[in-house]
Amino acid sequence: GGGLTAGLTLLARDRAYPSICFQMPLYPMINDGNNTPSANEITEGMVWNQKTNDFGWKCYLGDLHGQDDVPFYAAPARAEDYSNLPYTYTCVGQLDPFRDETISYVTKLAQAGVDVEFHLYPGAYHGFEVLNPQSEKAQQVVKEYVNAIKVGFDRVKVGFEQVEEIK
């Protein structure tokens, strides 16, 4: 879902509709190359790994899998322009094959002037907060998710108030 969130946000920006003011792509699957250092570290086992990721991309992209002309809306790591995207909250675990593509995405967003909040969780694997919800770390992360949503809505509220003032 995180990759779909990032792709949809790019598409909405380019079509100028709908207006998206906050995105929250959690440990997003955005690099169809599946060849980052973290993808190469986690090749088997775990909840998600390089093999399951490759299978996911094959299912998602079909005949486009492995091709050079994959649209960046489908694989947002291929985008060249990250400007004019909304405030972004994202996170990833240290032991997630998406770690490096998420770090790259966050870096590109920040370089494009997008406000970003990012968390890298040491010792965490893909989906850890769902699979072990009673852990202290999972409870902390869920609180951070809720806070990020509040911040996103607060930013929307401020934007609406500014529009009303202009009228």
The 8 nearest C-alpha neighbors of each residue, nearest first, counted from 0:
[[1, 3, 2, 4, 27, 24, 25, 28],
 [2, 0, 24, 27, 4, 25, 3, 26],
 [1, 3, 27, 28, 29, 5, 4, 0],
 [2, 4, 6, 0, 1, 5, 7, 73],
 [3, 5, 1, 7, 2, 6, 24, 0],
 [4, 6, 2, 8, 3, 7, 24, 1],
 [7, 5, 72, 3, 9, 8, 75, 4],
 [6, 8, 10, 4, 9, 5, 3, 11],
 [7, 9, 11, 5, 6, 10, 4, 12],
 [8, 10, 12, 6, 7, 11, 13, 5],
 [11, 9, 7, 13, 12, 8, 14, 6],
 [12, 10, 16, 8, 14, 13, 9, 17],
 [13, 11, 15, 9, 10, 14, 8, 16],
 [14, 12, 10, 15, 11, 9, 16, 8],
 [13, 15, 11, 16, 12, 10, 17, 9],
 [16, 14, 12, 13, 11, 17, 18, 10],
 [17, 15, 11, 18, 14, 12, 13, 19],
 [16, 18, 11, 19, 15, 12, 14, 8],
 [17, 19, 16, 20, 15, 11, 12, 8],
 [20, 18, 21, 17, 85, 8, 11, 22],
 [19, 21, 85, 155, 18, 86, 22, 151],
 [22, 20, 86, 85, 151, 19, 87, 23],
 [21, 23, 87, 24, 86, 85, 88, 4],
 [22, 24, 88, 89, 87, 25, 21, 4],
 [25, 23, 1, 89, 27, 4, 5, 22],
 [24, 26, 1, 89, 27, 90, 23, 91],
 [27, 25, 91, 90, 1, 97, 24, 101],
 [26, 28, 1, 2, 25, 24, 29, 101],
 [27, 29, 2, 30, 1, 97, 26, 0],
 [28, 30, 74, 2, 75, 76, 27, 31],
 [31, 29, 76, 32, 74, 33, 28, 100],
 [30, 32, 33, 74, 56, 29, 64, 53],
 [31, 33, 34, 30, 65, 35, 53, 29],
 [34, 32, 31, 30, 38, 35, 53, 49],
 [35, 33, 32, 38, 39, 36, 37, 30],
 [34, 36, 38, 37, 33, 39, 99, 100],
 [35, 37, 39, 38, 40, 34, 99, 96],
 [38, 36, 96, 40, 39, 35, 99, 98],
 [39, 37, 96, 35, 49, 41, 40, 36],
 [38, 40, 36, 37, 41, 42, 35, 34],
 [41, 39, 37, 38, 42, 36, 96, 49],
 [42, 40, 48, 38, 39, 96, 43, 49],
 [41, 43, 49, 48, 39, 40, 50, 38],
 [44, 42, 48, 41, 45, 50, 49, 47],
 [45, 43, 46, 48, 42, 47, 41, 50],
 [44, 46, 47, 48, 43, 124, 41, 125],
 [47, 45, 125, 44, 48, 124, 126, 127],
 [48, 46, 45, 51, 125, 52, 96, 49],
 [47, 49, 42, 41, 51, 43, 50, 96],
 [48, 50, 42, 52, 38, 51, 53, 41],
 [51, 49, 53, 52, 48, 42, 54, 43],
 [52, 50, 54, 48, 53, 49, 47, 55],
 [51, 53, 55, 49, 50, 54, 48, 56],
 [52, 54, 50, 56, 55, 51, 49, 57],
 [53, 55, 51, 57, 52, 56, 58, 50],
 [56, 54, 52, 58, 53, 57, 59, 51],
 [55, 57, 59, 53, 58, 54, 60, 52],
 [58, 56, 54, 61, 60, 55, 64, 59],
 [57, 59, 55, 56, 61, 60, 54, 64],
 [58, 60, 56, 57, 61, 55, 64, 73],
 [61, 59, 64, 63, 57, 56, 58, 62],
 [60, 62, 57, 63, 58, 64, 59, 56],
 [63, 61, 64, 60, 57, 66, 65, 58],
 [62, 64, 60, 66, 61, 69, 65, 68],
 [65, 63, 60, 62, 57, 66, 61, 56],
 [64, 66, 63, 67, 32, 31, 62, 69],
 [67, 65, 63, 64, 68, 69, 62, 60],
 [66, 68, 69, 65, 63, 64, 70, 32],
 [67, 69, 66, 70, 63, 71, 65, 64],
 [68, 70, 67, 63, 66, 71, 73, 74],
 [71, 69, 72, 73, 68, 74, 77, 75],
 [70, 72, 75, 74, 77, 78, 73, 69],
 [71, 73, 6, 70, 75, 74, 10, 9],
 [74, 72, 71, 70, 6, 75, 69, 3],
 [73, 75, 71, 29, 76, 72, 30, 77],
 [76, 74, 71, 29, 77, 78, 72, 6],
 [77, 75, 30, 29, 78, 74, 104, 71],
 [78, 76, 71, 75, 74, 79, 30, 70],
 [79, 77, 71, 75, 76, 80, 81, 72],
 [78, 80, 77, 81, 76, 71, 107, 75],
 [81, 79, 82, 78, 111, 107, 83, 108],
 [82, 80, 108, 111, 84, 79, 107, 83],
 [81, 83, 111, 84, 80, 112, 113, 108],
 [84, 82, 85, 81, 113, 12, 111, 112],
 [83, 85, 82, 113, 81, 12, 86, 8],
 [86, 84, 20, 21, 87, 22, 19, 113],
 [85, 87, 114, 21, 115, 113, 22, 20],
 [88, 86, 115, 22, 23, 21, 85, 116],
 [87, 89, 116, 23, 115, 117, 147, 22],
 [90, 88, 117, 25, 24, 23, 87, 116],
 [89, 91, 118, 117, 25, 26, 119, 92],
 [90, 92, 26, 119, 98, 120, 118, 93],
 [91, 93, 123, 120, 124, 95, 94, 119],
 [92, 94, 121, 123, 122, 120, 95, 98],
 [95, 93, 124, 92, 123, 122, 96, 125],
 [94, 96, 124, 125, 92, 97, 98, 93],
 [95, 97, 38, 37, 98, 41, 48, 94],
 [98, 96, 95, 100, 99, 101, 28, 26],
 [99, 97, 101, 95, 96, 100, 91, 37],
 [100, 98, 102, 101, 97, 37, 103, 35],
 [99, 101, 103, 97, 102, 98, 104, 30],
 [102, 100, 104, 98, 99, 103, 97, 105],
 [103, 101, 99, 105, 104, 100, 106, 98],
 [102, 104, 100, 106, 101, 105, 99, 107],
 [105, 103, 101, 107, 106, 102, 100, 108],
 [104, 106, 108, 102, 103, 107, 101, 109],
 [105, 107, 103, 109, 104, 108, 110, 102],
 [106, 108, 110, 104, 109, 105, 111, 103],
 [109, 107, 105, 111, 113, 106, 110, 81],
 [110, 108, 113, 112, 106, 111, 107, 105],
 [109, 111, 107, 112, 108, 106, 113, 81],
 [112, 110, 82, 108, 109, 113, 81, 107],
 [111, 113, 109, 110, 114, 108, 82, 83],
 [114, 112, 109, 108, 111, 115, 86, 84],
 [113, 115, 86, 87, 109, 112, 116, 85],
 [116, 114, 87, 88, 86, 113, 117, 109],
 [115, 117, 88, 87, 89, 118, 114, 86],
 [118, 116, 89, 90, 88, 115, 119, 105],
 [117, 119, 90, 120, 91, 89, 116, 92],
 [118, 120, 91, 92, 90, 93, 121, 117],
 [119, 121, 92, 123, 93, 118, 91, 122],
 [122, 120, 93, 123, 92, 119, 94, 124],
 [121, 123, 93, 94, 120, 124, 92, 95],
 [124, 122, 92, 121, 94, 93, 120, 127],
 [123, 125, 94, 95, 92, 127, 126, 93],
 [126, 124, 95, 127, 46, 47, 92, 123],
 [125, 127, 129, 128, 124, 130, 46, 123],
 [128, 126, 130, 124, 129, 125, 131, 123],
 [127, 129, 137, 132, 131, 126, 130, 140],
 [128, 130, 132, 127, 126, 131, 137, 133],
 [131, 129, 127, 128, 132, 126, 133, 137],
 [130, 132, 128, 129, 133, 134, 127, 137],
 [133, 131, 128, 137, 129, 134, 130, 138],
 [134, 132, 131, 135, 137, 138, 128, 136],
 [135, 133, 137, 136, 132, 131, 138, 128],
 [134, 136, 138, 137, 139, 133, 132, 140],
 [135, 137, 139, 134, 138, 140, 128, 133],
 [138, 136, 128, 140, 134, 132, 139, 135],
 [137, 139, 141, 135, 140, 136, 142, 134],
 [140, 138, 136, 142, 137, 141, 135, 143],
 [141, 139, 143, 137, 142, 138, 136, 144],
 [140, 142, 144, 138, 143, 139, 137, 145],
 [143, 141, 145, 139, 140, 144, 146, 138],
 [142, 144, 140, 146, 141, 145, 147, 139],
 [145, 143, 141, 147, 142, 146, 140, 148],
 [144, 146, 142, 148, 143, 147, 141, 149],
 [145, 147, 143, 149, 148, 144, 142, 150],
 [146, 148, 150, 144, 149, 145, 143, 151],
 [149, 147, 151, 145, 146, 150, 152, 144],
 [148, 150, 146, 152, 151, 147, 153, 145],
 [151, 149, 153, 147, 148, 152, 146, 154],
 [150, 152, 148, 154, 149, 153, 21, 147],
 [153, 151, 155, 149, 154, 150, 156, 148],
 [154, 152, 156, 150, 155, 151, 149, 157],
 [153, 155, 157, 151, 152, 156, 150, 158],
 [156, 154, 152, 158, 153, 157, 159, 151],
 [155, 157, 153, 159, 158, 154, 152, 160],
 [156, 158, 160, 154, 155, 159, 153, 161],
 [157, 159, 155, 161, 156, 160, 154, 162],
 [160, 158, 162, 156, 161, 157, 155, 163],
 [159, 161, 157, 163, 158, 162, 156, 164],
 [160, 162, 164, 158, 159, 163, 157, 165],
 [163, 161, 159, 165, 164, 160, 158, 166],
 [162, 164, 160, 166, 161, 165, 159, 158],
 [163, 165, 161, 162, 166, 160, 159, 158],
 [166, 164, 162, 163, 161, 160, 159, 158],
 [165, 163, 164, 162, 161, 160, 159, 158]]
